[in-house]
């Protein structure tokens, strides 16, 4: 009886390990980020490339807007990785609500998001970026017992095809430069004005 129990336990452990390995393999092939549910960077890049092909064929612009949470590393230090991931998950939901349902949203680094905006020119992409910054600044994130609601500022940037780049990698590189202090491209920072 004890031998049967041990064999059953061993078999269950082996099957559980196999299932875990399959889940990890399946997750690594998913186009979605497991924390936020938005597109991973490589899947987002493929979507942008497809949008740019369509834009070239039909002669329309494609904008991109990015939003990055300021002080993300400090937030992780103070509240921990679990709360930081919860903040990013909530922020992804907020970003998706602020853009059209057809606008692809992707993860940008560890602390930000990028949105492709088909048919949006430079001005329209900049408007979306400003709106995203304001939304982040007025969104409360879960903190801890001492600080239950935490607000954050955001830095945003926007670029557009064909004005700022002529391919998907170039467009995302221009967006990254704009977020990282390149003053030749539109960038916005909105301070939290208190939660509504």
C-alpha positions in Angstrom: 0.0 0.0 0.0 2.8 2.4 0.9 4.7 1.5 -2.3 1.5 2.3 -4.4 1.2 5.6 -2.6 4.8 6.5 -3.3 4.5 5.6 -7.0 1.3 7.6 -7.3 3.0 10.6 -5.7 6.0 10.3 -7.9 3.9 10.1 -11.0 1.8 13.1 -9.9 5.0 15.1 -9.4 6.4 14.2 -12.8 3.1 15.1 -14.5 2.9 18.4 -12.6 6.5 19.3 -13.7 5.7 18.4 -17.4 2.6 20.6 -17.2 4.6 23.4 -15.8 7.2 23.1 -18.6 4.4 23.1 -21.2 2.9 26.3 -19.7 6.2 28.0 -19.7 6.8 27.0 -23.4 3.3 28.2 -24.3 3.7 31.5 -22.5 7.0 32.2 -24.3 5.3 31.8 -27.7 2.4 34.1 -26.8 2.3 37.5 -28.5 0.9 39.0 -25.2 2.9 40.2 -22.3 2.0 38.0 -19.3 1.9 40.9 -16.8 -0.1 43.5 -18.7 -1.9 41.6 -21.5 -0.7 44.0 -24.2 1.5 43.0 -27.1 5.1 42.0 -26.4 7.7 44.3 -28.1 8.3 41.8 -31.0 4.6 41.3 -31.7 4.0 45.1 -31.5 6.9 45.7 -33.9 5.3 43.2 -36.4 1.9 45.0 -36.1 3.5 48.4 -36.7 5.3 47.0 -39.7 2.0 45.7 -41.1 0.4 49.1 -40.4 3.2 50.9 -42.2 2.9 48.6 -45.2 -0.8 49.5 -45.4 0.0 53.2 -44.9 2.5 53.2 -47.7 0.0 51.4 -50.0 -2.8 53.8 -49.3 -0.8 56.9 -48.5 -1.9 57.7 -45.0 0.1 58.5 -41.9 0.6 56.3 -38.8 1.4 57.8 -35.5 2.9 56.3 -32.4 2.5 57.6 -28.8 4.4 56.3 -25.8 3.9 56.8 -22.1 6.4 55.9 -19.5 5.8 56.0 -15.7 8.3 58.3 -13.9 9.9 56.9 -10.8 9.1 53.3 -11.6 12.3 52.0 -9.9 11.5 54.0 -6.8 8.0 52.5 -6.8 9.4 49.0 -7.0 11.8 49.8 -4.1 9.0 51.2 -1.9 6.1 48.9 -2.7 7.7 45.8 -4.1 7.6 44.0 -7.4 4.1 42.6 -6.9 2.6 46.1 -6.5 4.6 47.4 -9.4 3.2 44.6 -11.6 -0.3 45.4 -10.4 0.3 49.1 -11.3 1.5 48.2 -14.8 -1.5 45.9 -15.2 -3.9 48.7 -14.2 -2.0 51.2 -16.3 -2.3 48.9 -19.4 -6.1 48.8 -18.8 -6.2 52.6 -18.6 -4.2 53.1 -21.7 -6.4 50.6 -23.7 -9.5 52.6 -22.6 -7.9 55.9 -23.8 -7.3 54.8 -27.4 -9.4 53.3 -30.1 -10.1 49.5 -29.9 -8.3 49.1 -33.2 -5.1 50.8 -32.0 -2.5 48.2 -31.0 -0.9 48.7 -27.6 2.5 47.2 -26.7 4.8 47.1 -23.8 7.8 49.5 -24.0 10.6 48.5 -21.6 9.8 47.7 -18.1 7.9 50.9 -17.3 5.9 52.0 -20.3 3.5 51.4 -23.2 3.4 52.3 -26.8 0.3 52.8 -29.0 0.2 52.6 -32.8 -2.3 55.1 -34.3 -3.2 54.3 -37.9 -4.4 57.3 -39.8 -3.0 59.7 -37.2 -0.5 62.4 -38.2 2.1 64.1 -36.0 -0.4 66.5 -34.3 -3.0 63.7 -33.6 -0.3 61.5 -32.1 0.9 64.3 -29.9 -2.7 64.9 -28.7 -3.0 61.2 -27.8 0.4 61.3 -25.9 -0.8 64.4 -23.9 -4.1 62.7 -23.1 -2.2 59.6 -21.9 0.1 61.6 -19.7 -2.9 63.4 -18.1 -4.7 60.1 -17.6 -1.7 58.5 -15.8 -1.2 61.6 -13.7 -4.8 61.4 -12.5 -4.9 57.6 -11.9 -4.5 56.2 -8.5 -2.4 53.1 -8.0 -2.5 50.7 -5.1 0.2 51.4 -2.5 0.4 50.1 1.0 -1.2 50.7 4.4 0.7 53.9 5.0 0.0 55.2 1.5 -3.0 53.4 0.1 -3.3 55.4 -3.1 -0.2 56.5 -5.0 -0.1 58.8 -8.0 2.7 59.0 -10.5 3.7 61.4 -13.2 4.3 60.3 -16.8 6.6 61.2 -19.6 5.1 60.8 -23.1 6.4 61.2 -26.6 4.9 60.9 -30.1 6.2 60.3 -33.6 4.6 59.7 -37.0 5.3 57.9 -40.2 6.5 59.2 -42.7 7.6 62.4 -41.0 9.9 60.9 -38.3 10.9 57.5 -39.8 10.2 55.4 -42.8 10.1 51.9 -41.2 8.8 50.2 -38.0 12.2 49.9 -36.3 13.1 53.5 -37.2 9.7 54.7 -35.8 10.2 52.9 -32.5 13.8 54.1 -32.3 12.7 57.7 -32.8 10.1 57.2 -30.1 12.7 55.9 -27.7 15.0 58.9 -28.5 12.1 61.3 -27.9 11.4 59.7 -24.5 15.1 59.8 -23.6 15.6 63.6 -23.8 15.8 64.3 -27.5 14.3 67.8 -27.7 13.8 67.7 -31.5 10.7 65.4 -31.2 7.4 66.1 -29.3 7.5 65.1 -25.7 5.3 66.0 -22.8 5.4 65.6 -19.0 2.3 66.0 -16.9 2.5 66.4 -13.2 -0.2 64.9 -11.0 -2.7 67.6 -10.0 -4.4 65.5 -7.3 -6.7 62.6 -7.8 -10.3 63.5 -8.9 
